[in-house]
C-alpha cells in the first residue's frame, strides 16, 4: 500500500451495514469495504465521493 499518494482517500468502515438500505450496502461494497474496521485506499473521484456520501454515517474518511 502506498503512503501519502496525491489524489487518494483512505476509507474505513466504522459501523455495520446490517439494517441499511440495499443502495447503501451496495455503495459500501463498491468502495471495497468488506467488514467493520476494514480500511481501503480509493482514488479521489466524483464516483467514489458519491459512494462515500451515501454511507457517510458508517465510514470514516482520511487523506491517504
Secondary structure, 3 states (H helix, E strand, C coil): CCCCCCCEEEEEECCCCCCCCHHHHHHHHHCCCCCCCCEEEEECCHHHHHHHHHCCCCEEEEEC
